[in-house]
């Protein structure tokens, strides 16, 4: 039995992720600023290579397909004093 090959992940900078998304969907409204926010807020995993932060295109697509639902209730919340 031969081992399965792992699929190669498309690791890109934020600009590269945006290019890949636009190649698949030219009309996408996703911006470079939003992708940088996802990376900065650690909402998608990144790999640090020197001064660059690389994110997998598949991880960004997965986030866009099913963003986390905030668990806060709308309205004013009480704060303990």
N, C-alpha and C positions, 0 to 999 in steps of 0.2 A: 504494500500500500504506500503510495507516494504522498508526501505532505501537500496540503492545499496551499496554493500561493495566496498571500493576502493581497487584496486589491490596493493599488497604489493610491494614496490620498493626495489630492491636489492641494498642496500647501502653498499659500500665496500671501503677499502683503495685502493690506486693506485695499489698495488700488487694484491689485491683481484679482482679488475676490470680486470687486465691482465689475471688472472687465469680464470675468467668467459669467457673472450673473447677467450682464447685458448681452453677452454672446448667446445665451440660452433664451433670454426674454428681452428683446431690444426696447420694449416699452416699460420696463420696470421703473418704479418710482423710488427704489432703494437708493440712498445717497452714500457717498464716501464718508460723510460725517456720521451717519448712522452705523456704518460698519466699524468705524473707529470707536464709536461709543460702545458697541458690543464687545470689542476687544478690551477697551479700557475698564469697563465695568465687569469684566471677567464672566460675561454671559456665554461666551464660546471659548473653548480651550485654545491656548496658543502655545507655540514653541518659540523660545527666544534664540535667535541666531545672531550673535553680535549685537548690533543696535536695532536689528529688525525684529518684529513680532510677526510670526507666520500663523495664519489660521487656515483650517481646512475649508474649502468651498462647501463640502458636504455638511459640515457642522453649522455653517451659516444658513444653508438651505433648510436644514432640520429645524433650526431655531425659528426661521420665518414660517415654516409649515405649521409649527405648534408652539407659539410663544407661551411662556408660563403665565398662568392667571394669577394676578395679585390676590393675596388672601385678606386684604383690608376691606372693610365695609365703607361705603360712601358716607360722607357727612363729617360732622365734627366729632372728634374722639376725646374722651376724658383723659387727662394727664394727672397722675398722682403727684401731689405736692408735698 
